């Protein structure tokens, strides 16, 4: 049975604006001393009185806490409480001094005056007409947010997103929700169909209402987009939607889909080349795919100077200067890359992609062409710069991303370049590819370099695979492994994995050996072995810094050998003490290795960037993170952009290389185990790769070679455009 109590807020320990999750210290006449409350309460201020329902829980680290189920605000009852309340910063323009003056002038009636006669505040020193307007606006907004919170609680709707809802709809929020709660799922990131659906059903919407079915269809399309698909065949879309909303007549789904198409939220198209009668695209995915095909065709079709003969003459001197000799396969690839308007170079480790890239850049530079180099991630861009001796940037920085997610270098402000060479193109999703192509003048050349056997991009689309599959533009598929690379068991085993074969054992003892496969079936033992390897054995044997040079890569986040458990185990070994901040139950400690988990255009840091916490200010609630020597500040509300990174997912490692990688491969990872996942993990290692796990799990992954097929049609759109010529 829920407990009810009234409590006055003393201090706020933690508050997340995105989720409304709160940890605060409070006092209540029903309890002997101060205690903590936790839950989705919303923003509160010291001095404020809360009417709470909930239950007592015992946290393993923080002890007895009151878990809040519902909350309502009551105005402070004492003069001192009112003063603390007003001085808390909750009302814009009111600080400690002005709060004291207001309370001195009006006593306990000051809150009533704010509600009914705010103009009386003009008699208080420091309050002019401009200041009064600011105070009234802030006070009104606070009341409206609280009114929305109460409405949500009354209808048993989670208050987690109240702040976002109010920010979008203002004081019209309650009316908008009553009219169509499903609009929230369309318009507010973080509110999924299930959240909006719970609101709608409680507000009386029918299970087969048009609004519900439309929102469910869009939700499935978004979910499939998150899995990399640009469209979903209609029958599969209907099947997944029915599984989510329950039994529904097919004609009702047909009607909902037709309405969405009329609203231009989706595009339905027949794709006879793939024997698909009705492919359903979210409208923006359809626009991206057709735009990419059109722009690649226009770029390739635009006339350019014939460079083939000039490059063929240049290469011998460039090879001599670089003290190397290109193989016939490499030389042909280098010449073709320079001669074509659009060209793709692909191949696995040890096949010479880096050597060809260096020769191509040198040749184009000798021809006085302005070459720009880029990659999807910072680490990949750094490697590209080191390989060529020329500056390289992430695509986001090259295109000059802006805080609102747009790009300054775009259709109306083209990239000033004769050639754009992009490395690690397997990571390029449809959205970023479209932005890149918009920025590229048709007079320029585009050279794409990547490994088509790696995992596809995290975002929607299969750009590299589709361009290669179309055979619409020139490409070089490098297959020969050079003698020097054959000495590396990392390279040898990467190719074996790619062919579905078990890796071979090390042929040399450490520290000469660069690959180990350690068989162990028990997940807890694997976790402990990894902690020991990373913190002790690898640093001692190979002279590597465990915090900088050794990266653990796991197929999954959960489980004893998932990233969450491994991060805790490794932190306790490598960074056991230091000032820290909490975000929910996640700790961020000074000295921690962390990963940026989303693009933050304002901070100029992007999904996948790896950094280290150089300072934690517990008083200000701020964390300073160094990314490749550049320091970026995060306050408490922004910590959800970071994740501990002693261990990261294999997907997050794309585009990066590390001196050493350690990878658990266990049967508990079977949902994710695929050949290209293991291949991608292995090819992240430069000096040492350690795979640890069960033979059965490895065999499961090697047999699963087709788990990454995606619903895209770029391949066929390119063929159609180029064949039309």
Secondary structure as the mmCIF struct_conf table of DSSP 4:
data_model
#
loop_
_struct_conf.conf_type_id
_struct_conf.id
_struct_conf.beg_label_comp_id
_struct_conf.beg_label_asym_id
_struct_conf.beg_label_seq_id
_struct_conf.end_label_comp_id
_struct_conf.end_label_asym_id
_struct_conf.end_label_seq_id
STRN STRN1 UNK A 3 UNK A 16
TURN_TY1_P TURN_TY1_P1 UNK A 17 UNK A 20
STRN STRN2 UNK A 21 UNK A 27
TURN_TY1_P TURN_TY1_P2 UNK A 29 UNK A 30
BEND BEND1 UNK A 31 UNK A 33
STRN STRN3 UNK A 35 UNK A 40
TURN_TY1_P TURN_TY1_P3 UNK A 46 UNK A 47
STRN STRN4 UNK A 49 UNK A 59
TURN_TY1_P TURN_TY1_P4 UNK A 60 UNK A 62
STRN STRN5 UNK A 63 UNK A 74
BEND BEND2 UNK A 78 UNK A 78
HELX_RH_AL_P HELX_RH_AL_P1 UNK A 79 UNK A 87
TURN_TY1_P TURN_TY1_P5 UNK A 88 UNK A 88
BEND BEND3 UNK A 89 UNK A 89
BEND BEND4 UNK A 91 UNK A 91
TURN_TY1_P TURN_TY1_P6 UNK A 92 UNK A 93
HELX_RH_AL_P HELX_RH_AL_P2 UNK A 96 UNK A 106
HELX_RH_3T_P HELX_RH_3T_P1 UNK A 107 UNK A 109
HELX_RH_AL_P HELX_RH_AL_P3 UNK A 110 UNK A 116
HELX_RH_3T_P HELX_RH_3T_P2 UNK A 118 UNK A 123
BEND BEND5 UNK A 124 UNK A 124
TURN_TY1_P TURN_TY1_P7 UNK A 125 UNK A 126
HELX_RH_AL_P HELX_RH_AL_P4 UNK A 129 UNK A 154
TURN_TY1_P TURN_TY1_P8 UNK A 155 UNK A 156
TURN_TY1_P TURN_TY1_P9 UNK A 160 UNK A 161
HELX_RH_AL_P HELX_RH_AL_P5 UNK A 162 UNK A 169
HELX_RH_3T_P HELX_RH_3T_P3 UNK A 170 UNK A 172
HELX_RH_AL_P HELX_RH_AL_P6 UNK A 173 UNK A 180
TURN_TY1_P TURN_TY1_P10 UNK A 181 UNK A 182
HELX_RH_AL_P HELX_RH_AL_P7 UNK A 183 UNK A 187
BEND BEND6 UNK A 188 UNK A 188
TURN_TY1_P TURN_TY1_P11 UNK A 189 UNK A 190
HELX_RH_AL_P HELX_RH_AL_P8 UNK A 193 UNK A 202
TURN_TY1_P TURN_TY1_P12 UNK A 203 UNK A 204
TURN_TY1_P TURN_TY1_P13 UNK A 207 UNK A 208
HELX_RH_AL_P HELX_RH_AL_P9 UNK A 210 UNK A 226
TURN_TY1_P TURN_TY1_P14 UNK A 227 UNK A 228
BEND BEND7 UNK A 230 UNK A 230
STRN STRN6 UNK A 231 UNK A 233
HELX_RH_AL_P HELX_RH_AL_P10 UNK A 234 UNK A 245
BEND BEND8 UNK A 247 UNK A 247
HELX_RH_AL_P HELX_RH_AL_P11 UNK A 250 UNK A 262
TURN_TY1_P TURN_TY1_P15 UNK A 263 UNK A 264
BEND BEND9 UNK A 265 UNK A 265
STRN STRN7 UNK A 266 UNK A 271
HELX_RH_3T_P HELX_RH_3T_P4 UNK A 272 UNK A 274
TURN_TY1_P TURN_TY1_P16 UNK A 275 UNK A 275
STRN STRN8 UNK A 276 UNK A 282
HELX_RH_AL_P HELX_RH_AL_P12 UNK A 283 UNK A 301
BEND BEND10 UNK A 302 UNK A 302
HELX_RH_AL_P HELX_RH_AL_P13 UNK A 308 UNK A 322
TURN_TY1_P TURN_TY1_P17 UNK A 323 UNK A 323
HELX_RH_AL_P HELX_RH_AL_P14 UNK A 328 UNK A 339
BEND BEND11 UNK A 340 UNK A 341
STRN STRN9 UNK A 342 UNK A 347
TURN_TY1_P TURN_TY1_P18 UNK A 349 UNK A 350
BEND BEND12 UNK A 351 UNK A 352
HELX_RH_AL_P HELX_RH_AL_P15 UNK A 353 UNK A 366
TURN_TY1_P TURN_TY1_P19 UNK A 367 UNK A 368
STRN STRN10 UNK A 371 UNK A 375
BEND BEND13 UNK A 376 UNK A 377
HELX_RH_AL_P HELX_RH_AL_P16 UNK A 378 UNK A 388
BEND BEND14 UNK A 389 UNK A 390
STRN STRN11 UNK A 393 UNK A 394
HELX_RH_AL_P HELX_RH_AL_P17 UNK A 395 UNK A 398
TURN_TY1_P TURN_TY1_P20 UNK A 399 UNK A 400
STRN STRN12 UNK A 401 UNK A 401
TURN_TY1_P TURN_TY1_P21 UNK A 403 UNK A 404
BEND BEND15 UNK A 405 UNK A 405
STRN STRN13 UNK A 407 UNK A 407
BEND BEND16 UNK A 408 UNK A 409
STRN STRN14 UNK A 410 UNK A 410
TURN_TY1_P TURN_TY1_P22 UNK A 411 UNK A 412
STRN STRN15 UNK A 413 UNK A 413
BEND BEND17 UNK A 418 UNK A 418
STRN STRN16 UNK A 419 UNK A 423
HELX_RH_3T_P HELX_RH_3T_P5 UNK A 425 UNK A 427
HELX_RH_AL_P HELX_RH_AL_P18 UNK A 430 UNK A 439
BEND BEND18 UNK A 440 UNK A 440
TURN_TY1_P TURN_TY1_P23 UNK A 442 UNK A 443
BEND BEND19 UNK A 444 UNK A 444
STRN STRN17 UNK A 445 UNK A 450
TURN_TY1_P TURN_TY1_P24 UNK A 452 UNK A 453
BEND BEND20 UNK A 454 UNK A 454
BEND BEND21 UNK A 458 UNK A 460
HELX_RH_AL_P HELX_RH_AL_P19 UNK A 463 UNK A 470
TURN_TY1_P TURN_TY1_P25 UNK A 471 UNK A 471
BEND BEND22 UNK A 473 UNK A 473
STRN STRN18 UNK A 474 UNK A 478
HELX_LH_PP_P HELX_LH_PP_P1 UNK A 480 UNK A 482
HELX_RH_AL_P HELX_RH_AL_P20 UNK A 483 UNK A 486
TURN_TY1_P TURN_TY1_P26 UNK A 487 UNK A 487
HELX_RH_AL_P HELX_RH_AL_P21 UNK A 489 UNK A 498
TURN_TY1_P TURN_TY1_P27 UNK A 499 UNK A 500
HELX_LH_PP_P HELX_LH_PP_P2 UNK A 502 UNK A 506
BEND BEND23 UNK A 507 UNK A 508
TURN_TY1_P TURN_TY1_P28 UNK A 510 UNK A 512
STRN STRN19 UNK A 515 UNK A 519
HELX_RH_AL_P HELX_RH_AL_P22 UNK A 523 UNK A 532
HELX_RH_PI_P HELX_RH_PI_P1 UNK A 533 UNK A 537
HELX_RH_AL_P HELX_RH_AL_P23 UNK A 538 UNK A 542
TURN_TY1_P TURN_TY1_P29 UNK A 546 UNK A 549
STRN STRN20 UNK A 550 UNK A 554
BEND BEND24 UNK A 555 UNK A 555
BEND BEND25 UNK A 557 UNK A 559
TURN_TY1_P TURN_TY1_P30 UNK A 560 UNK A 561
BEND BEND26 UNK A 562 UNK A 562
HELX_RH_AL_P HELX_RH_AL_P24 UNK A 563 UNK A 574
BEND BEND27 UNK A 578 UNK A 578
STRN STRN21 UNK A 580 UNK A 583
TURN_TY1_P TURN_TY1_P31 UNK A 584 UNK A 585
STRN STRN22 UNK A 586 UNK A 589
TURN_TY1_P TURN_TY1_P32 UNK A 590 UNK A 591
STRN STRN23 UNK A 593 UNK A 596
BEND BEND28 UNK A 598 UNK A 598
STRN STRN24 UNK A 600 UNK A 600
TURN_TY1_P TURN_TY1_P33 UNK A 601 UNK A 604
STRN STRN25 UNK A 605 UNK A 605
TURN_TY1_P TURN_TY1_P34 UNK A 607 UNK A 608
STRN STRN26 UNK A 610 UNK A 617
TURN_TY1_P TURN_TY1_P35 UNK A 618 UNK A 621
STRN STRN27 UNK A 622 UNK A 627
TURN_TY1_P TURN_TY1_P36 UNK A 628 UNK A 629
STRN STRN28 UNK A 630 UNK A 635
HELX_RH_3T_P HELX_RH_3T_P6 UNK A 636 UNK A 641
STRN STRN29 UNK A 642 UNK A 644
BEND BEND29 UNK A 646 UNK A 646
STRN STRN30 UNK A 647 UNK A 649
TURN_TY1_P TURN_TY1_P37 UNK A 650 UNK A 650
HELX_RH_3T_P HELX_RH_3T_P7 UNK A 651 UNK A 653
TURN_TY1_P TURN_TY1_P38 UNK A 654 UNK A 655
STRN STRN31 UNK A 658 UNK A 665
HELX_RH_3T_P HELX_RH_3T_P8 UNK A 667 UNK A 669
TURN_TY1_P TURN_TY1_P39 UNK A 670 UNK A 672
HELX_RH_AL_P HELX_RH_AL_P25 UNK A 675 UNK A 682
TURN_TY1_P TURN_TY1_P40 UNK A 683 UNK A 684
STRN STRN32 UNK A 685 UNK A 693
HELX_RH_AL_P HELX_RH_AL_P26 UNK A 695 UNK A 703
TURN_TY1_P TURN_TY1_P41 UNK A 707 UNK A 708
HELX_RH_AL_P HELX_RH_AL_P27 UNK A 714 UNK A 723
TURN_TY1_P TURN_TY1_P42 UNK A 724 UNK A 724
#
